[in-house]
Amino acid sequence: MKLLVGISRWVTGILFIFSGFIKLNDPIGFSFKLEEYFSPSVLNLEFLAPFALVIALLVVVFELVLGVMLLIGYLPKFTTWALLLMVIFFGFLTFYSAYYNKVTDCGCFGDAIPLTPWQSFYKDMFLLVLILILFFNREYITPYFAKASHRWIVFLAFMLSFVFAYYVLMYLPVFDFRAYKEGTNIEQAMTVPPGAPGAVYDYHWKFLVNGEEKIYTTRGAYPSVQGEFIEVETEMIQKGYEPPIHDFSIEKDGEDQISAILAEDKLLMIVAYSLRRSEIDGLRKLRDVIEKARNNGYRVIGLSASGEDLKEEINQKYNLDLDWYFSDETALKTIIRSNPGLVKLEEGTILQKLHWNDSHKLEL
């Protein structure tokens, strides 16, 4: 039992630290995921949406520090209770997401290791077994290091976590696991390679045969049935190849102009997924950035999911003279975790991504 507790302790502790650190590297991304859970179509907790970032920070820091506490053996009773309650809560969320198909990715390991809802649920059930072993055998959780040092280790873990969180919020995630990382050619990442497997569907055909409803299933062909056709339903059996970037467009007046714009050899995109939620200090810095870029031969465009009236209002208020295009809000959130943010491209390849706080580092 002592050996089993030791294995459970190390596996659980390392998983909690790893999961917490990955989400701490991108707390804004995790807050977006929490907003999905708080939406009316999932948990209907909209009143929590404005606090999603604060909740995200508290959850991931606590998750990471709990892993540290478990490994050093600090307050085993409190630690095992906290671990148990957390895994039960997350287990409920992942089961709810999986069973009702509400949130397609729980965000457990951020963008580093995308998991389906069922994979996330099975991961939580595996952790639940390990934590139950620890919970009922906590007397075997022997402390490492001198007990007097435990509080300082936990305090240091808290402080380092908050310092790291502050850094990635003021700038950008240190590690970029998303499809729009620097060095990515967007058009290539949107292309489906020749021979890539396509999606496989079952077609469930409903017929009225001799007064009785019957269902015939094919892989697409119309069945040879002597009866009256009623309806057909499709069911995806196997997902086809999906390119890393599959939801990005640059639209103007309802037309997608992504190919022409990405062909520019000097392009600077000002990305603001929501101008109403953009940081004012960032908007104030844009005029000098735009002017400097244009003086260096760059084409400068704005990308936002906001309405045309708001775009015009922002242009006038901050004297931007910026040509705005429409793009999907989720895609813009994925491109850069800054609102507004700067993305420099050359013929569709992302060369530099900067938080507005780092606008002075833009290389032109």
C-alpha positions as CSV (number, residue, x, y, z in Angstrom):
1,M,0.0,0.0,0.0
2,K,2.9,2.4,0.8
3,L,4.3,1.8,-2.7
4,L,0.8,2.3,-4.3
5,V,0.4,5.6,-2.4
6,G,3.8,6.7,-3.5
7,I,3.0,6.0,-7.2
8,S,-0.4,7.7,-6.9
9,R,1.1,10.7,-5.1
10,W,3.8,11.3,-7.8
11,V,1.5,10.7,-10.8
12,T,-1.3,12.9,-9.3
13,G,1.1,15.7,-8.2
14,I,3.0,15.8,-11.5
15,L,-0.3,15.9,-13.5
16,F,-1.7,18.7,-11.4
17,I,1.5,20.7,-11.7
18,F,1.7,20.1,-15.5
19,S,-2.0,20.9,-16.1
20,G,-1.9,24.0,-13.9
21,F,1.3,25.3,-15.6
22,I,0.0,24.7,-19.1
23,K,-3.2,26.7,-18.3
24,L,-1.2,29.3,-16.4
25,N,0.9,29.9,-19.5
26,D,-2.3,31.0,-21.3
27,P,-4.9,32.1,-18.6
28,I,-6.8,34.2,-21.2
29,G,-7.4,31.1,-23.3
30,F,-8.6,29.2,-20.2
31,S,-10.9,32.1,-19.4
32,F,-12.4,31.9,-22.9
33,K,-13.1,28.2,-22.1
34,L,-14.8,29.1,-18.8
35,E,-17.0,31.6,-20.7
36,E,-18.2,28.7,-22.8
37,Y,-19.1,26.8,-19.7
38,F,-20.9,29.8,-18.2
39,S,-22.9,30.4,-21.4
40,P,-26.7,29.9,-21.4
41,S,-26.4,26.8,-23.6
42,V,-24.2,25.0,-21.1
43,L,-24.4,25.9,-17.4
44,N,-26.4,29.1,-17.7
45,L,-24.2,31.0,-15.3
46,E,-23.8,34.2,-17.3
47,F,-23.3,36.3,-14.2
48,L,-19.9,34.7,-13.8
49,A,-18.7,35.5,-17.3
50,P,-17.3,39.0,-16.4
51,F,-15.1,37.3,-13.7
52,A,-13.9,34.5,-16.0
53,L,-10.3,35.6,-16.1
54,V,-10.1,36.1,-12.3
55,I,-11.6,32.6,-11.8
56,A,-9.3,31.1,-14.3
57,L,-6.2,32.5,-12.5
58,L,-7.4,31.4,-9.1
59,V,-8.2,27.9,-10.3
60,V,-5.0,27.2,-12.2
61,V,-2.7,28.7,-9.5
62,F,-4.5,26.6,-6.8
63,E,-4.3,23.5,-9.1
64,L,-0.5,24.0,-9.5
65,V,0.1,24.7,-5.9
66,L,-2.0,21.7,-4.8
67,G,0.3,19.5,-6.9
68,V,3.4,21.0,-5.1
69,M,1.7,20.5,-1.7
70,L,1.0,16.8,-2.5
71,L,4.6,16.2,-3.6
72,I,6.2,17.7,-0.5
73,G,3.6,16.2,1.8
74,Y,2.3,19.5,3.2
75,L,-1.0,19.4,5.1
76,P,-2.0,15.9,3.7
77,K,-5.6,16.1,5.1
78,F,-6.4,19.5,3.5
79,T,-4.5,18.5,0.3
80,T,-6.3,15.2,-0.3
81,W,-9.7,16.8,0.5
82,A,-9.0,19.7,-1.9
83,L,-7.8,17.2,-4.6
84,L,-10.9,15.1,-4.2
85,L,-13.3,18.0,-4.4
86,M,-11.5,19.4,-7.5
87,V,-11.5,16.1,-9.4
88,I,-15.2,15.5,-8.6
89,F,-16.1,19.0,-9.8
90,F,-14.0,18.7,-13.0
91,G,-15.3,15.2,-13.5
92,F,-18.9,16.5,-13.4
93,L,-18.0,19.2,-15.9
94,T,-16.3,16.9,-18.4
95,F,-19.1,14.3,-18.1
96,Y,-21.7,17.0,-18.7
97,S,-19.8,18.3,-21.7
98,A,-19.3,14.8,-23.1
99,Y,-22.8,13.5,-22.6
100,Y,-24.6,16.6,-23.8
101,N,-21.9,17.5,-26.4
102,K,-21.7,21.0,-25.0
103,V,-18.0,22.0,-25.0
104,T,-15.9,20.2,-27.5
105,D,-12.6,20.7,-25.7
106,C,-12.4,21.0,-21.9
107,G,-9.1,22.9,-22.0
108,C,-7.6,20.6,-19.3
109,F,-4.2,20.9,-20.9
110,G,-4.8,24.1,-22.9
111,D,-3.8,24.0,-26.6
112,A,-0.8,21.8,-25.8
113,I,-2.8,18.5,-25.6
114,P,-6.3,18.9,-27.0
115,L,-8.7,16.4,-25.5
116,T,-12.2,15.4,-26.5
117,P,-14.8,15.6,-23.7
118,W,-14.8,11.9,-23.2
119,Q,-11.1,11.7,-23.1
120,S,-11.1,14.4,-20.5
121,F,-13.7,12.5,-18.4
122,Y,-11.7,9.3,-18.5
123,K,-8.6,11.3,-17.5
124,D,-10.6,12.7,-14.5
125,M,-11.8,9.2,-13.5
126,F,-8.3,7.9,-13.6
127,L,-7.2,10.7,-11.3
128,L,-10.2,10.1,-9.1
129,V,-9.0,6.5,-8.5
130,L,-5.5,7.7,-7.6
131,I,-6.8,10.5,-5.3
132,L,-9.2,8.0,-3.5
133,I,-6.1,5.9,-2.8
134,L,-4.4,8.9,-1.3
135,F,-7.5,10.1,0.5
136,F,-8.0,6.8,2.4
137,N,-4.3,6.2,3.0
138,R,-3.0,9.7,3.8
139,E,-1.0,8.3,6.7
140,Y,1.5,7.0,4.1
141,I,2.0,10.5,2.6
142,T,5.3,11.2,4.4
143,P,6.8,14.7,4.1
144,Y,9.8,15.6,2.0
145,F,12.2,18.2,3.3
146,A,12.0,19.8,6.8
147,K,8.4,20.6,7.9
148,A,9.6,24.2,8.7
149,S,10.4,24.7,5.0
150,H,7.0,23.6,3.7
151,R,5.2,26.9,4.2
152,W,8.1,28.7,2.4
153,I,8.0,26.3,-0.5
154,V,4.2,26.7,-0.9
155,F,4.5,30.5,-0.5
156,L,7.2,30.5,-3.2
157,A,5.0,28.4,-5.5
158,F,2.2,30.9,-5.1
159,M,4.4,33.9,-5.7
160,L,6.1,32.5,-8.8
161,S,2.8,31.4,-10.2
162,F,1.3,34.9,-9.9
163,V,4.5,36.5,-11.3
164,F,4.4,34.2,-14.3
165,A,0.6,34.9,-14.7
166,Y,1.3,38.7,-14.6
167,Y,4.0,38.4,-17.3
168,V,1.8,36.4,-19.8
169,L,-1.1,38.7,-19.2
170,M,1.0,41.9,-19.8
171,Y,2.7,40.4,-22.8
172,L,1.8,37.0,-24.5
173,P,2.1,33.3,-23.5
174,V,5.7,32.2,-23.2
175,F,4.9,29.0,-25.1
176,D,2.6,29.2,-28.1
177,F,0.8,25.9,-28.8
178,R,-1.8,27.3,-31.2
179,A,-2.0,26.9,-35.0
180,Y,-1.1,30.6,-35.5
181,K,2.4,30.4,-33.9
182,E,5.2,32.4,-35.4
183,G,6.7,30.8,-38.5
184,T,3.3,29.4,-39.6
185,N,2.2,30.0,-43.2
186,I,-1.6,30.5,-42.8
187,E,-2.5,29.4,-46.4
188,Q,-0.5,26.3,-46.1
189,A,-2.0,25.5,-42.7
190,M,-5.5,25.9,-44.3
191,T,-4.8,23.4,-47.1
192,V,-6.0,19.8,-47.1
193,P,-3.2,17.7,-48.5
194,P,-4.0,15.3,-51.4
195,G,-5.2,11.9,-50.3
196,A,-6.2,13.1,-46.8
197,P,-9.0,11.0,-45.4
198,G,-12.5,12.5,-45.6
199,A,-15.3,12.2,-43.1
200,V,-17.3,9.0,-43.1
201,Y,-21.1,9.2,-42.6
202,D,-23.9,6.7,-42.1
203,Y,-27.2,7.7,-43.7
204,H,-30.3,6.5,-41.9
205,W,-33.2,6.4,-44.4
206,K,-36.7,6.1,-43.0
207,F,-39.4,4.5,-45.2
208,L,-43.0,3.6,-44.7
209,V,-43.2,0.0,-45.8
210,N,-46.6,-1.8,-45.6
211,G,-47.8,0.7,-43.1
212,E,-44.8,0.3,-40.8
213,E,-41.8,2.7,-40.5
214,K,-38.5,1.1,-41.1
215,I,-34.9,2.5,-41.2
216,Y,-32.3,1.4,-43.7
217,T,-28.6,2.5,-43.2
218,T,-26.2,3.0,-46.0
219,R,-22.9,5.0,-46.5
220,G,-24.6,7.4,-48.9
221,A,-26.3,5.4,-51.6
222,Y,-30.1,5.6,-51.9
223,P,-31.5,2.2,-50.7
224,S,-33.6,0.1,-53.0
225,V,-36.7,-0.1,-50.9
226,Q,-40.3,-0.7,-52.0
227,G,-41.9,1.9,-49.9
228,E,-42.7,5.6,-49.2
229,F,-39.6,7.7,-48.3
230,I,-40.1,9.8,-45.2
231,E,-36.7,11.3,-44.2
232,V,-33.0,10.7,-43.9
233,E,-30.6,11.5,-41.0
234,T,-26.8,11.5,-41.2
235,E,-24.4,10.4,-38.5
236,M,-20.7,11.0,-38.6
237,I,-18.9,7.7,-38.0
238,Q,-15.3,8.9,-38.6
239,K,-14.0,12.4,-38.7
240,G,-12.0,13.4,-41.7
241,Y,-8.8,15.3,-41.9
242,E,-9.1,18.8,-40.6
243,P,-6.3,21.3,-41.4
244,P,-4.8,23.1,-38.4
245,I,-6.4,26.4,-39.5
246,H,-9.9,25.9,-40.8
247,D,-12.0,28.8,-39.5
248,F,-10.1,31.9,-40.6
249,S,-11.3,34.4,-43.2
250,I,-10.8,38.1,-44.0
251,E,-14.0,39.6,-45.2
252,K,-15.0,42.9,-46.7
253,D,-18.6,43.7,-47.8
254,G,-19.4,40.0,-47.4
255,E,-16.5,38.8,-49.7
256,D,-13.6,36.7,-48.4
257,Q,-10.4,38.5,-49.5
258,I,-7.9,36.3,-47.6
259,S,-5.9,35.2,-50.6
260,A,-5.2,38.7,-51.9
261,I,-4.3,40.1,-48.5
262,L,-2.1,37.2,-47.5
263,A,-0.1,37.6,-50.7
264,E,1.2,40.9,-49.5
265,D,5.0,40.8,-48.8
266,K,4.7,43.4,-46.1
267,L,1.5,43.1,-44.0
268,L,0.7,44.3,-40.5
269,M,-2.6,43.1,-39.0
270,I,-4.1,44.9,-36.0
271,V,-6.2,42.2,-34.4
272,A,-9.0,43.2,-32.0
273,Y,-11.6,40.4,-31.6
274,S,-13.9,42.9,-29.8
275,L,-13.4,46.6,-30.1
276,R,-15.9,47.2,-27.2
277,R,-13.6,45.1,-25.0
278,S,-10.3,46.4,-26.3
279,E,-7.9,47.9,-23.8
280,I,-8.0,51.7,-24.2
281,D,-4.2,52.1,-23.6
282,G,-3.6,49.7,-26.5
283,L,-5.9,51.6,-28.8
284,R,-4.1,54.8,-28.0
285,K,-0.8,53.3,-29.1
286,L,-2.1,52.1,-32.5
287,R,-1.8,55.5,-34.3
288,D,2.0,55.7,-34.0
289,V,2.4,52.0,-34.9
290,I,0.3,52.3,-38.0
291,E,2.1,55.4,-39.1
292,K,5.5,53.8,-38.6
293,A,4.5,50.7,-40.4
294,R,3.2,52.6,-43.5
295,N,6.3,54.7,-43.6
296,N,8.2,51.4,-43.9
297,G,6.1,50.2,-46.9
298,Y,3.7,48.0,-44.9
299,R,0.0,47.5,-45.7
300,V,-1.9,47.9,-42.4
301,I,-5.3,46.4,-41.9
302,G,-7.6,45.9,-38.9
303,L,-9.3,42.6,-38.1
304,S,-12.3,42.6,-35.8
305,A,-15.7,40.8,-35.3
306,S,-17.2,44.1,-34.2
307,G,-19.8,46.0,-36.3
308,E,-19.0,48.6,-38.9
309,D,-20.4,51.5,-36.8
310,L,-18.1,50.7,-33.9
311,K,-15.1,50.4,-36.2
312,E,-15.8,53.8,-37.6
313,E,-16.3,55.2,-34.1
314,I,-12.9,53.8,-33.0
315,N,-11.2,55.2,-36.1
316,Q,-12.5,58.7,-35.3
317,K,-12.0,58.6,-31.6
318,Y,-8.3,57.5,-31.8
319,N,-7.6,59.1,-35.2
320,L,-6.5,55.8,-36.7
321,D,-7.5,55.9,-40.5
322,L,-7.5,52.1,-40.4
323,D,-9.1,49.9,-43.0
324,W,-11.1,47.3,-41.0
325,Y,-12.0,43.8,-42.1
326,F,-14.3,41.3,-40.6
327,S,-13.2,38.0,-39.2
328,D,-14.6,35.4,-36.8
329,E,-14.3,36.3,-33.2
330,T,-13.1,32.8,-32.1
331,A,-10.4,32.8,-34.8
332,L,-9.2,36.2,-33.7
333,K,-9.0,35.1,-30.1
334,T,-6.9,32.2,-31.2
335,I,-4.5,34.2,-33.3
336,I,-3.3,36.4,-30.5
337,R,-4.1,36.8,-26.8
338,S,-4.1,40.6,-26.9
339,N,-6.9,42.9,-27.6
340,P,-5.6,44.7,-29.6
341,G,-2.6,42.7,-30.8
342,L,-0.1,43.1,-33.6
343,V,0.7,40.4,-36.2
344,K,3.3,40.9,-38.9
345,L,3.3,38.7,-42.0
346,E,5.2,38.2,-45.2
347,E,3.3,36.4,-48.0
348,G,1.1,34.7,-45.5
349,T,3.8,33.6,-43.0
350,I,3.6,35.0,-39.5
351,L,6.9,36.6,-38.6
352,Q,6.1,38.4,-35.4
353,K,3.2,38.5,-32.9
354,L,3.2,41.2,-30.2
355,H,1.0,42.3,-27.3
356,W,0.3,46.1,-27.6
357,N,2.5,46.5,-24.5
358,D,5.4,45.3,-26.8
359,S,4.5,47.5,-29.8
360,H,7.9,49.2,-29.5
361,K,9.5,45.8,-30.4
362,L,7.9,45.6,-33.8
363,E,10.6,45.0,-36.4
364,L,9.9,46.9,-39.6
